[in-house]
Amino acid sequence: MAQRPDERTGEPTMDAASLYREEIITDRKVGTIRMLTPVKRDGSTDASRAVIYLGEAQLMTNVGTLPINFELEAQTLDEAVSKFAGAAKEAVERTMKDLQELRRQAASSIVVPQGGMGGLPGGGMPGGGKIQIP
């Protein structure tokens, strides 16, 4: 991943101590595992750092597919494959909770313009458009 832009030049610089080779593993049915193998500057495998496994799945919604990404706590590819289903289920549940919270927040933030409804004679609703309780 790129670091913040260099403060002197404004150019993004890569961290040569944190390089990974990325491989994509898929069954072409359920999802994808991204296997990030740490490498040294010369491209050789860096055995001093652990391989990272990231799971990817898609959730079908009424507006299209929603990508779901999650880390797989695994030491081997076999272990990552066996943990994929459980981790994907947790990630989907977490995403659904986040979406419900976003919907709740959006529903509770009703905004009424100060001028009321502009197209009506006299500026719209009485009271300048503020919600009033009788």
Phi and psi in degrees as GROMACS dihedral restraints (atoms count N, CA, C in turn):
[ dihedral_restraints ]
;  ai    aj    ak    al  type     phi  dphi    fc
    3     4     5     6     1   -76.6    20    10
    4     5     6     7     1   145.0    20    10
    6     7     8     9     1   -84.4    20    10
    7     8     9    10     1   179.3    20    10
    9    10    11    12     1   -61.9    20    10
   10    11    12    13     1   152.5    20    10
   12    13    14    15     1   -58.1    20    10
   13    14    15    16     1   141.7    20    10
   15    16    17    18     1   -58.5    20    10
   16    17    18    19     1   127.7    20    10
   18    19    20    21     1   -63.9    20    10
   19    20    21    22     1   -27.4    20    10
   21    22    23    24     1   -80.3    20    10
   22    23    24    25     1   -41.8    20    10
   24    25    26    27     1  -103.9    20    10
   25    26    27    28     1   -18.8    20    10
   27    28    29    30     1    78.5    20    10
   28    29    30    31     1     4.7    20    10
   30    31    32    33     1   -94.2    20    10
   31    32    33    34     1   138.5    20    10
   33    34    35    36     1   -70.0    20    10
   34    35    36    37     1   137.7    20    10
   36    37    38    39     1  -123.7    20    10
   37    38    39    40     1   143.9    20    10
   39    40    41    42     1   -86.0    20    10
   40    41    42    43     1   147.4    20    10
   42    43    44    45     1   -88.4    20    10
   43    44    45    46     1   104.6    20    10
   45    46    47    48     1   -66.2    20    10
   46    47    48    49     1   -16.2    20    10
   48    49    50    51     1   -86.8    20    10
   49    50    51    52     1    -4.5    20    10
   51    52    53    54     1  -127.3    20    10
   52    53    54    55     1    45.0    20    10
   54    55    56    57     1   -89.1    20    10
   55    56    57    58     1   143.9    20    10
   57    58    59    60     1  -135.4    20    10
   58    59    60    61     1   146.5    20    10
   60    61    62    63     1   -98.3    20    10
   61    62    63    64     1   131.2    20    10
   63    64    65    66     1  -105.1    20    10
   64    65    66    67     1   129.8    20    10
   66    67    68    69     1  -123.9    20    10
   67    68    69    70     1   141.7    20    10
   69    70    71    72     1  -107.9    20    10
   70    71    72    73     1   126.2    20    10
   72    73    74    75     1  -116.6    20    10
   73    74    75    76     1   128.2    20    10
   75    76    77    78     1  -145.3    20    10
   76    77    78    79     1   153.1    20    10
   78    79    80    81     1   -99.5    20    10
   79    80    81    82     1    -0.2    20    10
   81    82    83    84     1    62.9    20    10
   82    83    84    85     1    18.1    20    10
   84    85    86    87     1  -128.2    20    10
   85    86    87    88     1   -56.3    20    10
   87    88    89    90     1   -99.4    20    10
   88    89    90    91     1   -44.7    20    10
   90    91    92    93     1  -175.6    20    10
   91    92    93    94     1  -164.4    20    10
   93    94    95    96     1  -134.3    20    10
   94    95    96    97     1   144.9    20    10
   96    97    98    99     1  -117.5    20    10
   97    98    99   100     1   127.1    20    10
   99   100   101   102     1   -97.0    20    10
  100   101   102   103     1   121.7    20    10
  102   103   104   105     1  -104.5    20    10
  103   104   105   106     1   113.2    20    10
  105   106   107   108     1  -102.6    20    10
  106   107   108   109     1   106.8    20    10
  108   109   110   111     1   -96.1    20    10
  109   110   111   112     1   124.1    20    10
  111   112   113   114     1   -66.9    20    10
  112   113   114   115     1   138.5    20    10
  114   115   116   117     1  -131.2    20    10
  115   116   117   118     1   157.4    20    10
  117   118   119   120     1   -86.6    20    10
  118   119   120   121     1   175.1    20    10
  120   121   122   123     1   -54.8    20    10
  121   122   123   124     1   -33.4    20    10
  123   124   125   126     1   -84.5    20    10
  124   125   126   127     1    -0.2    20    10
  126   127   128   129     1    93.5    20    10
  127   128   129   130     1    -6.5    20    10
  129   130   131   132     1   -76.3    20    10
  130   131   132   133     1   151.6    20    10
  132   133   134   135     1   -62.9    20    10
  133   134   135   136     1   135.6    20    10
  135   136   137   138     1   -98.9    20    10
  136   137   138   139     1    97.1    20    10
  138   139   140   141     1   -71.3    20    10
  139   140   141   142     1   -10.6    20    10
  141   142   143   144     1   -79.1    20    10
  142   143   144   145     1   -11.1    20    10
  144   145   146   147     1  -119.0    20    10
  145   146   147   148     1   151.8    20    10
  147   148   149   150     1   -82.5    20    10
  148   149   150   151     1   150.1    20    10
  150   151   152   153     1   -71.6    20    10
  151   152   153   154     1   141.2    20    10
  153   154   155   156     1  -108.8    20    10
  154   155   156   157     1   134.9    20    10
  156   157   158   159     1  -115.3    20    10
  157   158   159   160     1   126.3    20    10
  159   160   161   162     1  -121.0    20    10
  160   161   162   163     1   129.9    20    10
  162   163   164   165     1   -94.9    20    10
  163   164   165   166     1   148.0    20    10
  165   166   167   168     1  -137.6    20    10
  166   167   168   169     1   133.1    20    10
  168   169   170   171     1  -141.5    20    10
  169   170   171   172     1   172.0    20    10
  171   172   173   174     1  -126.1    20    10
  172   173   174   175     1   138.4    20    10
  174   175   176   177     1  -107.4    20    10
  175   176   177   178     1   124.3    20    10
  177   178   179   180     1   -81.3    20    10
  178   179   180   181     1   126.7    20    10
  180   181   182   183     1  -123.1    20    10
  181   182   183   184     1   174.6    20    10
  183   184   185   186     1   -72.7    20    10
  184   185   186   187     1   -10.6    20    10
  186   187   188   189     1  -110.6    20    10
  187   188   189   190     1     9.4    20    10
  189   190   191   192     1   126.1    20    10
  190   191   192   193     1  -168.6    20    10
  192   193   194   195     1   -86.1    20    10
  193   194   195   196     1   144.2    20    10
  195   196   197   198     1  -117.1    20    10
  196   197   198   199     1   116.8    20    10
  198   199   200   201     1   -72.4    20    10
  199   200   201   202     1   138.5    20    10
  201   202   203   204     1  -120.8    20    10
  202   203   204   205     1   124.1    20    10
  204   205   206   207     1  -119.5    20    10
  205   206   207   208     1   142.4    20    10
  207   208   209   210     1  -157.3    20    10
  208   209   210   211     1   150.9    20    10
  210   211   212   213     1   -86.3    20    10
  211   212   213   214     1   142.5    20    10
  213   214   215   216     1  -108.0    20    10
  214   215   216   217     1   116.0    20    10
  216   217   218   219     1   -77.4    20    10
  217   218   219   220     1    96.4    20    10
  219   220   221   222     1  -149.0    20    10
  220   221   222   223     1   153.9    20    10
  222   223   224   225     1  -100.3    20    10
  223   224   225   226     1   -22.0    20    10
  225   226   227   228     1  -135.5    20    10
  226   227   228   229     1   163.9    20    10
  228   229   230   231     1   -63.2    20    10
  229   230   231   232     1   -40.5    20    10
  231   232   233   234     1   -58.3    20    10
  232   233   234   235     1   -43.4    20    10
  234   235   236   237     1   -66.6    20    10
  235   236   237   238     1   -39.3    20    10
  237   238   239   240     1   -62.9    20    10
  238   239   240   241     1   -41.6    20    10
  240   241   242   243     1   -63.4    20    10
  241   242   243   244     1   -42.3    20    10
  243   244   245   246     1   -70.5    20    10
  244   245   246   247     1   -26.2    20    10
  246   247   248   249     1   -91.5    20    10
  247   248   249   250     1    -5.7    20    10
  249   250   251   252     1   -57.7    20    10
  250   251   252   253     1   -50.5    20    10
  252   253   254   255     1   -60.0    20    10
  253   254   255   256     1   -47.8    20    10
  255   256   257   258     1   -64.7    20    10
  256   257   258   259     1   -42.7    20    10
  258   259   260   261     1   -67.5    20    10
  259   260   261   262     1   -37.5    20    10
  261   262   263   264     1   -64.8    20    10
  262   263   264   265     1   -42.3    20    10
  264   265   266   267     1   -61.3    20    10
  265   266   267   268     1   -45.7    20    10
  267   268   269   270     1   -61.4    20    10
  268   269   270   271     1   -42.0    20    10
  270   271   272   273     1   -65.4    20    10
  271   272   273   274     1   -39.2    20    10
  273   274   275   276     1   -65.8    20    10
  274   275   276   277     1   -44.2    20    10
  276   277   278   279     1   -61.6    20    10
  277   278   279   280     1   -42.8    20    10
  279   280   281   282     1   -63.4    20    10
  280   281   282   283     1   -40.9    20    10
  282   283   284   285     1   -65.3    20    10
  283   284   285   286     1   -41.7    20    10
  285   286   287   288     1   -63.5    20    10
  286   287   288   289     1   -40.7    20    10
  288   289   290   291     1   -63.4    20    10
  289   290   291   292     1   -41.8    20    10
  291   292   293   294     1   -63.0    20    10
  292   293   294   295     1   -41.8    20    10
  294   295   296   297     1   -64.8    20    10
  295   296   297   298     1   -41.0    20    10
  297   298   299   300     1   -63.3    20    10
  298   299   300   301     1   -39.4    20    10
  300   301   302   303     1   -65.7    20    10
  301   302   303   304     1   -41.3    20    10
  303   304   305   306     1   -62.7    20    10
  304   305   306   307     1   -40.8    20    10
  306   307   308   309     1   -63.6    20    10
  307   308   309   310     1   -43.1    20    10
  309   310   311   312     1   -61.4    20    10
  310   311   312   313     1   -44.2    20    10
  312   313   314   315     1   -64.8    20    10
  313   314   315   316     1   -41.6    20    10
  315   316   317   318     1   -65.7    20    10
  316   317   318   319     1   -38.9    20    10
  318   319   320   321     1   -70.2    20    10
  319   320   321   322     1   -29.8    20    10
  321   322   323   324     1   -87.9    20    10
  322   323   324   325     1    -2.1    20    10
  324   325   326   327     1  -110.4    20    10
  325   326   327   328     1    71.3    20    10
  327   328   329   330     1   -79.9    20    10
  328   329   330   331     1   127.4    20    10
  330   331   332   333     1  -112.1    20    10
  331   332   333   334     1   125.0    20    10
  333   334   335   336     1  -116.4    20    10
  334   335   336   337     1   124.6    20    10
  336   337   338   339     1   -63.3    20    10
  337   338   339   340     1   147.6    20    10
  339   340   341   342     1   -62.8    20    10
  340   341   342   343     1   -32.8    20    10
  342   343   344   345     1   -81.9    20    10
  343   344   345   346     1    -0.1    20    10
  345   346   347   348     1    78.7    20    10
  346   347   348   349     1  -155.3    20    10
  348   349   350   351     1   -91.5    20    10
  349   350   351   352     1   108.2    20    10
  351   352   353   354     1   -60.8    20    10
  352   353   354   355     1   -25.0    20    10
  354   355   356   357     1   -80.6    20    10
  355   356   357   358     1    -8.7    20    10
  357   358   359   360     1   -92.9    20    10
  358   359   360   361     1   148.0    20    10
  360   361   362   363     1   -60.0    20    10
  361   362   363   364     1   139.5    20    10
  363   364   365   366     1    80.3    20    10
  364   365   366   367     1    11.5    20    10
  366   367   368   369     1    90.0    20    10
  367   368   369   370     1     3.7    20    10
  369   370   371   372     1   102.8    20    10
  370   371   372   373     1  -139.7    20    10
  372   373   374   375     1   -67.5    20    10
  373   374   375   376     1   145.7    20    10
  375   376   377   378     1   -65.6    20    10
  376   377   378   379     1   151.8    20    10
  378   379   380   381     1    90.0    20    10
  379   380   381   382     1    13.5    20    10
  381   382   383   384     1    72.3    20    10
  382   383   384   385     1    20.2    20    10
  384   385   386   387     1    89.3    20    10
  385   386   387   388     1     2.4    20    10
  387   388   389   390     1   -80.2    20    10
  388   389   390   391     1   148.0    20    10
  390   391   392   393     1   -73.3    20    10
  391   392   393   394     1   127.9    20    10
  393   394   395   396     1  -120.0    20    10
  394   395   396   397     1   142.2    20    10
  396   397   398   399     1  -103.4    20    10
  397   398   399   400     1   124.6    20    10
